[in-house]
Amino acid sequence: MKILNKIIFLIIQCIILINITNAQVDCDGSDNPYPIYNQPPVLVNQTANGKLYKIGPPDNLVNVIELYGTPYERGLAQGQLLKNEINDIFGNFFGYITVMVNELVTKYADYLPKFLVDALEEGGVGLALDITADLTKKYTPKAFFEEMQGIADGSGIEYKTILRLHMFPELIKAACSMVGAYNSATLNKGLLQLRALDFGFDPMNPLRLHPTVMIYHPESVANGGDGGHEFATLSWAGFLGTLTGYSQHVGICEKYWFGYNGTSSREGIPFHFLLREIIQFDESIDEALNRIINAERTCSIFVGLGSNQTNTFKAVEYSNEYVRVFDDQTPFPSFAPTPSAHPAIQDVIYIDKFVQPSNHQCLASVLQKSLGSIDVTSLINAAAQLETGDIHIGIYDYQENQMYVSVGSQSGPYPPPSNYTMIPAYARQFLQIDLNSFFNQ
């Protein structure tokens, strides 16, 4: 029976591939033209609990920072080593987020919690962020507050400002794309994971200014630290949450779930802190799911979970009300019949940047065409063809323990001149970071 089911599944895949090939494919982009940059990072500065490197060609530099010790020591080291960069982002971001949130409320007031809309109208973004911080405080591990205090002390920025801006992902959700391909789908039969962050193709967005790969070496609990594994995140200077992250055990990515129509709450752990806890402490998808299921969840997002232990990937509908888990054969989204533009693909799980269920065939098409030979270059080109990942893109190669990153234009004066042209991450050169040289020190 298992063999018969396998044959039927393969026949269905062939029919779907033929239909997609004959249909109009909504790919607006083309392949990424650049070779992968594979030179090692260059050490530029260090302090007691941190080392700062730069990686990339002169017009595409990304920070790589290693952080050691207790949460406070790691925060202090980041604040010291990236003081100018953190001040640059934090000094400009509050004004930017104010405009962004006000536009969001004007457009989507009917979909937001009433108390949040009232707070924004009465006290502005600052009050909304303060309320979010108060409602999430008791659910947030104290290590995050200690690390934020370290950043404040190292950078000279007021702690309240740092706390406020760590609440913004709870107010603003990003469109994004994710792919997990493994086993028969990939060229090396290992797990590859794509995470493309679409957060606003806007030269005024200060988050583009100082992209940073953070590599954490947590101190053990026995020595006064918070413990856990070594892990890496792709973020920006001064931000401790995880939207894009990987350890030698699990990897995560996320996407805003716009179509969710259940209950929501601001009382719970901010999702970007929970995702960081997953890559710091969990060793498998099952452990990550257990953490998600037992957490006090706030908003609605899709989460992507990859595992080195099982060489597999799962997608999760994460919400205040419930948690649903999807593998490569589970109807997506919401266990409903799979839309024709989002066919099941063996050993591949994917969600594109559009509102789900998506009617765009581009991502399914490019994945089907490279099925069985998907590699890092395939995923780079998939992002470029779909035109997803404007702020940043991370690709994790679990078998080789490599991280490939691309970031949107980060150079030039800020505020930018009116004729400034921002190039999105999906159209720029990817940088290869060999995590073997950083982990297991």
Secondary structure, DSSP 8 states (H G I E B T S, - for coil): -HHHHHHHHHHHHHHHHHHHHHS----------S--B----EEEEEETTEEEEEES-TTS-EEEEEEEESHHHHHHHHHHHTHHHHHHHHHHHHHHHHHHHHHHHHHHGGGS-HHHHHHHHHHHHHHHHHHHHHHHGGGS-HHHHHHHHHHHHHH---HHHHHHHTSGGGT---EEEEEEE-GGGBSSSS-EEEEEEE----TT-GGGSSEEEEEEEE--GGGTS-----EEEEEETT--S-SSEEESSEEEEEEE-TT--S---S-S--HHHHHHHHHHH--SHHHHHHHHHHS---S-EEEEEEETTTTEEEEEEE-SS-EEEE-TTS-TTTT----TTS--BTTEEEE-SSSSS----HHHHHHHHTTT-B-HHHHHHHHHHHT--SSEEEEEETTTTEEEEEE----S-SS--TT-----GGGS--EEEEGGGTS--
